[in-house]
């Protein structure tokens, strides 16, 4: 199993691109890894289930070609996200594909299971588990996860409500393993701040929605550029789990953001993409509060270049 130092040695920046429903696909993952950061996607994005094998082959072959052609600038490792919730009836199929292809990093969500972790460890893979509080962090590590992704207030997707300062501080009090902090990180300066708080990586999702390679509509991509934190609301209506969503997309779907009902968490269904119909998932745009830093459309390579310049500039300022 590779150490954090070994993983970081393959990275241009200590950044993991987070797996995003619908948006993350092989094209985006390959671009992220070629640019020098970890790229990832949810296994459930590959539909039908048989397509997951094809996606993994495509990613592995593209990165192998890149490495052959660029021995001085090797690609970063890639990751696959597995939803461990009981409603995911594809979990065992998708896990078998990850084992078959020896996926370097597996990101687990919504459930901690020893058998899942053991399957990834069987070939030397690394398991990172995303958590919204210290209780779930302790549970994941006790079950055998190698590292944690604290999903703090302001993060895209199924975010928690705890300040990143408090969440990382509580976890670092007892855990010295790898941490990738999620929560409004969209600049190189924010990545450096995550490291200063005690994290090993910045975990960036929403900013990548706007890049050329992302599998998002043009309207969704432009929304990431046009809107800011005040245009986001926190609700559990669409999946049964609380998350952050763009208010204009909720209004466009004919809903009143000021009068949204609460969803029944017991009816979560991630195996089919949520407890509402698939159209709702496509029309309601999730994102985190860090989008105010995204002011123009770019390719993945251009955005990572910008992150690196900001990261280095922030480091230089601290050294003055």
N, C-alpha and C positions, 0 to 999 in steps of 0.2 A: 504494500500500500504506500503510495507516494506521500511524503511529508508536505507540510504547507510550504516549506522552503523550496522543495522541488517543484511544486506547482507554480509558485511565484517566479521561479527561475525561467519559466516558459512565458511569462506575461510581460508585456510592455508597461502595463499599469496594474495595480492591485484592484481589478474590477471584474465583476461577474455580471454579465447581461442576464437579467432575470427572465424566466419563461413566462410568456404572456399568451393567454387564450386567444386562439385564431391568429394573432399577430406574428408569433414566432414560428418560423418555418426553416427548412434547410438553407434557403438563400440567405436569410438573415444570420443564422448561426455560423455558416461558413464565412460570411463577411466579418463577423465579430471575431472569430478565431484567427482569421488571416490578419486582422488589424492588431492582434496581440492581447485580446481579453477573452475570458471564458464566454462562449456563446451557449445558450440553452433553449430548449423548447419543451412544452408539455407533451408527454406521450399521446395524450388524448387528441392533440391537434392532428395527428395522422389518422385520417379516416378514409376508407374503413380500416379496421385494426391491422389488416395485412399490409397496409401501406407503411407501417412503422419500420418494417425490415428494409424496405426500399429507401426510406429516409436515412436510416443509419448507414446503409451502404453508400448512398450519395455523399453524405457528410465525410465519412472516413476516406473515400476515394479522392474527394476534392482536396482535403487537407493533406493527404499523402502526396498528391501531385504538387501542391504548394511547397511542401517541405523539400521535395526532390529538387525543385527549381530555385528554392531560396534557403539553402543550408545555413546561411548567416542570419536568417530571420524566420525561425520556425514558428509554426502556428501554435496557438494556445489550445489547451484541452477543451473539450466540449462537455455538456451536461444534459441530462434528460430528467424532466420532472415527472414524478409518479404521485398521483392522488391516491392516498392509502385509505380514504374513506370507504366504508362498507358498500356504498352505492356504486362504486366503480367496479363493474363486473368484468372489466378488461384488465384489471391489475395483474393477474397471474400471467396472462398472455404477454402483456407489455414487459413485465419483469423478465420473462424468459428471453425476450428479444434483447434486453439490455445485457443479460448474462452471456448470451450467444455472441454479441458483438463487443463484449467487454467495455461497456461505456465507462469512461474514466471517472466521471462524477455523476452521482444520482442525487437529485434534490427531492426529498419526500415532503409531502404536505398532508395535513388533516388526518393525522393518525400515526402512531408510533408502533411498529411491529418488528419483533426480533427476527422473524423468518424472512422478512423483506431485507433487513439489514444484512443478515447472514448470507443471503443469495448474492448481494453485491460484494461482500467481503470475500466470497469464494474465489474470485478471480483477481482480487487486489483493488477493487474499486473503492472510491471514497463516498461516504454518505453524509450529506448535509441535510439537516431538517429545519424547515422554517417554523417559527414559533412566535406567538404574540405576547407571551409573558414568561416569567421565571418558572412558574409551575410546569408549563408544557416543555420548557427547556430542560428542566431536571428529568422529566419523564422520558424525553427523547434520548438523552445521554444514558440514562439507566437501562434503556432497552438496547443500546449499542450503537447509536449514531456517532459519527466521528466529529462532526462539527455542527454549528447552529447558524441559522439565518434569523436574527431578531427582526421581526417585521413591525417597525415602530409607527407611531402616529404620523399621518401624512403620506404613508406609502401607498402605491397603487395596488390594485387587487384587494385581497382579503386582509386588510391592514388591522393592526391593533390600535389602541388608544394611548399607549404609554410613551412618554418622551424617550427619544433615543438615548439621551444622557442617562436617564434612570434605568432603562432596560439593559444597556450594555454594562453599566456599573454593577447592577445586581448579578448578572450572569458572570462577569469577570471576577466577582468575589469568590466564586467556587470553581470556575471552569477555565482552564488555561489552554484549551484546544482552539481550533479555527472558528472564527466568527466573521460572517459577512453581513454588514449592517444594511438594512433596507429602510428607506424612509426619506423621501424628498431629495435624494441625491441625484444631481443632474449636471454638476460641474466638477472640474478637477480639484477646485478648492474644497468642495464638499467631501470628495474622496479622501483628501488629506485630513480633513476634520474627523472623518470616521476612524482613521488610523490613530489620530491623537486621542480619541475616546477609548481606544483599546481594541478596535476591530482590526481584522487582517485584510478585509476587502470592503470596497463599496459595492453595493448591489443595485444596479441601475436598470430600470424597466421602461417607465413612461417616456423618457427622452427618445428611446429607440422606436417608438411608434411612428414618429415623424420621418424616419430615415427612408431613403429610396428603396431599400431591400425589404422593408417590413410588409407583411401581408395585411395591410389596412387600407380602407378606402381613402381616396384623395381627401374627402371631407374630414375624415377622422384625423389624418395626418396634419391637415391644415389647422384643425382645432387645437392640436397640441401646441402649435405656434401662436395661435390667436388668443388663447385663454390663459388664465392664471389661477392661483390657489382659491381665490374667492368664488370661482366658477365651479367649484367641486363640492359635492355633498356626500355624506356618509350614511349608507342605508343597507339593510339586509334583504330588501324586497326581491332582488333579482336572483339570488342564489340560496338564500337562507342563512348566509354568513355575511356579516357586515363588511362592506368595502367602499372605496371611494369612486365616484362617478361624476362625469361632466353634466352639470345641470342643463345646459342647452340641449343635450341629446335626450334627456329625460322629458323635457318640454316638447321636443319634436315628436316624441312617441305619444303625445297626447296626455301626459301625466302631469299632475301639479306637484312640484317638488316640495311645496309647503304642506302638502296633505297626502303623503305617501303612507300606505298601511305597513304594518310590520309583517314580515314573512314568518312562517312556522319553521324554525330550525330543524325540526324532526323530519321535515320533508325535503331536505337537501338531496339532490340527485346529480352528482358529478359524473356519473357514468354516461348520462345522456346530455350533459352540458348545462345543468342547472334545473331548478324546479319550475321554471317557466318555459315557454317554447323557445326554439332556437332563434327565431326572428328577434326576440327581445334581447338575446345575448349579442346579436350583431348590431342592433340599433342603439343599444345603451352603451356608451363609451366609458370604460373604466380608465382611470389614470390617477397618478399621485400628485401631491401638492407642489412638487418641484418643477412643474412645467413652465413656470414663469421665467425660468432661465433659458428656455428654448425660444429663440427669436427668429430662426430661419430654417428652411428645409436643407438637409444635407445628405450625403451618402454616409454609410457607416464609417468608412475610412476617414472622411472629413471630420465627423463628429469625434472619433477617437483621437485624431490629431489635435482637435480643440481641447479635449479633456487633458491630454498630455501637456500641452502648452500651459493651461491653467494650473495644473498640478505642480509643474516645475516652477512656475512663477510664484505660486504660494509658498513653496518650500524655500525659494530664494529670499522672499520677504521675511520669513521667520529667522533666517540665518543672518540677517543684517544686524 
